[in-house]
Amino acid sequence: MSNETQRPDYRPTIKDLPATERPRERLARVGEDALSTSELLAIILRTGVGGESVLSLASRLLAQFDGLPGLARASFAELRAVKGLGPAKTAQIKAALELGRRMLLASPEERFVVRSPSDVAQLLMAEMAHLNQEHFRALYLNTRNQLLAVDTIYIGSLNASHIRVADVFRDAVKRNCAALIVAHNHPSGDPAPSPEDVAVTERLIEAGDLLDIELLDHLVIGQQRYTSLRERGLGFDV
């Protein structure tokens, strides 16, 4: 081992990893689906800064902004203020996220189609299962159950008094969507619905009936598990 790697302040870089474990090489070898979000972000960033590896920088960004949705919502100035991000890296992040958003919306025939609660869980669980706060999200669907958008409505302990029905349906009306699905995570990892979860569901169903926008389901996301309130008959007439 070199003297450099023995220094107590030494932080390994991408070059210190075996070639087969570096993000770009792993992508070429096993495909992009096999890479973690931090590895994919590291490829976009390309290099670390000030002795910090690019993987460390990517992981720090995801933690600071609560994952990709938080990064997408952050302004250029907010990202630029992060230690290690100059204007070039900030622009690369914003451009990559915007390309992903445009791809989702630009090809209606290829939009994600929700056919079952497991489709929603597959879409959300990888990220939401690891959030340390409750995130309440709405998925907006067209008449063919194609996904139009996903919005984070609320962050914090879920309480019926905190979730404003107007906030949930405002974008649904703007997008002229036919239906929506809501989902939130339980940081404890247990997806068992609480009485508050059922109360929120009932309020949303009532509002949806008035607006002619059907609430199809409410999912609770846990660690590698989820619960569909519709399947359980909680808040829904089944």
C-alpha positions as CSV (number, residue, x, y, z in Angstrom):
1,M,0.0,0.0,0.0
2,S,1.3,3.5,-0.9
3,N,2.0,6.2,1.7
4,E,-0.9,8.1,0.2
5,T,-3.5,5.5,1.0
6,Q,-2.2,5.3,4.6
7,R,-2.8,8.9,5.3
8,P,-5.7,9.3,7.8
9,D,-7.3,12.0,5.6
10,Y,-7.0,10.0,2.4
11,R,-10.3,9.4,0.6
12,P,-10.4,6.8,-2.2
13,T,-11.3,7.9,-5.7
14,I,-12.8,6.1,-8.6
15,K,-9.3,5.1,-9.8
16,D,-8.8,3.2,-6.6
17,L,-11.6,0.9,-7.4
18,P,-11.0,-2.2,-9.6
19,A,-11.7,-1.4,-13.2
20,T,-14.7,-3.8,-13.2
21,E,-16.4,-1.9,-10.3
22,R,-16.2,1.6,-11.7
23,P,-19.6,2.9,-12.7
24,R,-18.9,3.4,-16.4
25,E,-17.3,0.0,-16.8
26,R,-20.1,-1.6,-14.8
27,L,-22.7,0.0,-17.0
28,A,-20.9,-1.3,-20.1
29,R,-20.6,-4.8,-18.6
30,V,-23.9,-5.4,-16.9
31,G,-26.2,-2.7,-18.2
32,E,-27.7,0.5,-16.8
33,D,-30.5,-1.4,-15.0
34,A,-28.0,-3.0,-12.6
35,L,-26.5,0.3,-11.4
36,S,-27.6,2.1,-8.3
37,T,-28.9,5.7,-8.6
38,S,-25.7,7.0,-7.1
39,E,-23.6,5.2,-9.7
40,L,-25.7,6.6,-12.5
41,L,-25.4,10.1,-11.1
42,A,-21.7,9.6,-10.7
43,I,-21.4,8.9,-14.4
44,I,-23.1,12.2,-15.2
45,L,-20.9,14.1,-12.7
46,R,-17.8,12.4,-14.1
47,T,-15.3,13.5,-11.4
48,G,-15.2,14.3,-7.8
49,V,-13.9,17.5,-6.3
50,G,-11.3,18.3,-3.6
51,G,-10.3,14.8,-2.9
52,E,-13.9,13.5,-2.7
53,S,-14.7,10.7,-5.0
54,V,-17.5,11.2,-7.5
55,L,-19.4,8.3,-6.0
56,S,-19.3,10.0,-2.6
57,L,-20.4,13.3,-4.2
58,A,-23.3,11.6,-5.9
59,S,-24.4,9.8,-2.7
60,R,-24.1,13.1,-0.7
61,L,-26.3,14.9,-3.3
62,L,-29.0,12.2,-3.2
63,A,-29.1,12.3,0.6
64,Q,-29.1,16.1,0.8
65,F,-32.1,16.4,-1.6
66,D,-34.0,13.3,-0.7
67,G,-33.4,11.4,-3.9
68,L,-34.0,12.2,-7.6
69,P,-37.4,14.0,-7.1
70,G,-35.7,16.4,-4.7
71,L,-32.8,17.0,-7.2
72,A,-35.4,17.6,-10.0
73,R,-37.2,20.2,-7.9
74,A,-34.0,22.0,-6.8
75,S,-33.2,25.2,-8.7
76,F,-30.0,25.8,-10.5
77,A,-28.9,28.2,-7.7
78,E,-29.7,25.6,-5.0
79,L,-27.6,23.0,-6.6
80,R,-24.9,25.4,-7.5
81,A,-24.6,26.3,-3.8
82,V,-23.6,22.7,-2.9
83,K,-20.0,22.1,-2.1
84,G,-18.4,20.4,-5.0
85,L,-20.8,21.5,-7.7
86,G,-19.7,24.1,-10.1
87,P,-21.8,25.5,-13.0
88,A,-20.8,22.7,-15.3
89,K,-21.7,19.9,-13.0
90,T,-24.9,21.6,-12.0
91,A,-25.9,22.1,-15.7
92,Q,-25.2,18.4,-16.3
93,I,-27.5,17.3,-13.5
94,K,-30.3,19.6,-14.6
95,A,-30.0,18.6,-18.3
96,A,-30.1,14.9,-17.5
97,L,-33.1,15.2,-15.2
98,E,-34.9,17.3,-17.8
99,L,-34.2,14.8,-20.5
100,G,-35.8,12.1,-18.3
101,R,-38.8,14.2,-17.7
102,R,-39.3,15.0,-21.4
103,M,-38.9,11.3,-22.4
104,L,-41.7,10.4,-19.9
105,L,-44.0,13.0,-21.3
106,A,-43.1,13.2,-25.0
107,S,-44.2,9.8,-26.1
108,P,-47.8,9.1,-24.9
109,E,-47.9,5.7,-26.6
110,E,-44.9,4.6,-24.5
111,R,-46.0,6.1,-21.1
112,F,-46.0,3.9,-18.1
113,V,-49.4,2.1,-17.7
114,V,-50.8,1.3,-14.3
115,R,-52.6,-2.0,-14.4
116,S,-52.3,-3.1,-10.7
117,P,-51.1,-1.9,-7.3
118,S,-47.9,-3.8,-7.9
119,D,-47.1,-1.6,-10.9
120,V,-47.2,1.4,-8.7
121,A,-45.1,-0.3,-6.0
122,Q,-42.5,-1.2,-8.6
123,L,-42.3,2.4,-9.8
124,L,-42.0,3.9,-6.3
125,M,-40.6,1.4,-3.8
126,A,-36.9,1.5,-4.7
127,E,-36.7,5.1,-3.6
128,M,-39.6,5.7,-1.2
129,A,-38.8,2.6,1.0
130,H,-35.5,4.3,2.1
131,L,-36.8,7.8,2.9
132,N,-36.5,8.9,6.5
133,Q,-39.6,11.1,6.4
134,E,-43.1,10.3,5.1
135,H,-43.6,11.5,1.6
136,F,-47.1,11.8,0.2
137,R,-47.2,11.5,-3.6
138,A,-49.9,11.7,-6.2
139,L,-49.8,9.8,-9.5
140,Y,-51.9,11.4,-12.3
141,L,-53.4,9.1,-14.9
142,N,-55.3,9.6,-18.2
143,T,-58.3,7.7,-19.4
144,R,-56.1,4.7,-20.4
145,N,-54.4,4.6,-17.0
146,Q,-51.2,6.0,-18.5
147,L,-49.0,7.9,-16.1
148,L,-48.9,11.7,-16.8
149,A,-46.8,12.8,-13.8
150,V,-45.9,12.1,-10.2
151,D,-45.9,15.0,-7.7
152,T,-44.8,15.1,-4.1
153,I,-47.7,16.8,-2.2
154,Y,-46.5,16.7,1.4
155,I,-43.4,15.7,3.4
156,G,-43.8,15.0,7.1
157,S,-45.9,12.9,9.5
158,L,-49.1,12.0,7.6
159,N,-52.2,13.5,9.3
160,A,-55.6,14.0,7.8
161,S,-55.5,17.7,8.8
162,H,-52.1,18.2,7.0
163,I,-53.2,16.8,3.6
164,R,-55.2,19.4,1.8
165,V,-57.5,18.0,-0.7
166,A,-57.1,21.0,-2.9
167,D,-53.3,20.4,-3.1
168,V,-53.9,16.8,-4.3
169,F,-56.4,17.7,-6.9
170,R,-55.1,21.1,-8.1
171,D,-52.6,19.5,-10.6
172,A,-55.1,16.7,-11.4
173,V,-57.5,19.3,-12.7
174,K,-54.8,21.3,-14.5
175,R,-53.6,18.1,-16.3
176,N,-57.2,17.2,-17.1
177,C,-56.5,13.7,-15.7
178,A,-59.2,11.1,-15.4
179,A,-57.9,9.3,-12.3
180,L,-55.2,9.4,-9.7
181,I,-53.4,7.2,-7.2
182,V,-51.8,8.4,-4.0
183,A,-49.0,6.7,-2.1
184,H,-46.9,7.4,0.9
185,N,-44.1,5.6,2.8
186,H,-43.8,4.5,6.4
187,P,-40.2,5.1,7.5
188,S,-40.6,2.4,10.1
189,G,-40.7,-0.1,7.2
190,D,-44.1,-1.5,8.3
191,P,-46.7,-0.8,5.5
192,A,-49.7,-1.5,7.8
193,P,-52.2,1.4,7.2
194,S,-53.1,3.6,10.1
195,P,-56.5,5.1,10.9
196,E,-55.1,8.4,9.6
197,D,-54.3,6.7,6.3
198,V,-57.9,5.5,5.9
199,A,-59.3,8.9,6.9
200,V,-57.2,10.6,4.2
201,T,-58.3,8.1,1.6
202,E,-62.0,8.6,2.4
203,R,-61.6,12.4,2.1
204,L,-59.9,12.1,-1.3
205,I,-62.6,9.7,-2.6
206,E,-65.3,12.2,-1.6
207,A,-63.5,15.0,-3.3
208,G,-62.8,12.9,-6.4
209,D,-66.4,12.1,-6.8
210,L,-67.3,15.8,-6.8
211,L,-64.6,16.5,-9.4
212,D,-65.2,13.4,-11.5
213,I,-61.6,12.3,-10.9
214,E,-61.5,8.8,-9.5
215,L,-59.1,7.9,-6.7
216,L,-58.0,4.4,-7.9
217,D,-55.9,3.4,-4.9
218,H,-53.8,4.5,-1.9
219,L,-50.6,2.6,-1.4
220,V,-48.5,2.5,1.8
221,I,-44.9,1.7,1.0
222,G,-42.7,-0.1,3.5
223,Q,-39.4,-2.0,3.3
224,Q,-39.7,-4.4,0.4
225,R,-43.5,-4.5,1.1
226,Y,-46.5,-2.4,0.4
227,T,-50.2,-2.3,1.2
228,S,-53.0,-1.4,-1.2
229,L,-55.9,0.2,0.7
230,R,-58.3,-0.7,-2.1
231,E,-57.3,-4.4,-2.0
232,R,-57.8,-4.3,1.8
233,G,-61.1,-2.6,1.4
234,L,-60.0,0.3,3.6
235,G,-61.8,3.5,2.7
236,F,-63.0,2.0,-0.6
237,D,-66.3,0.4,-1.3
238,V,-65.3,-3.0,-2.7
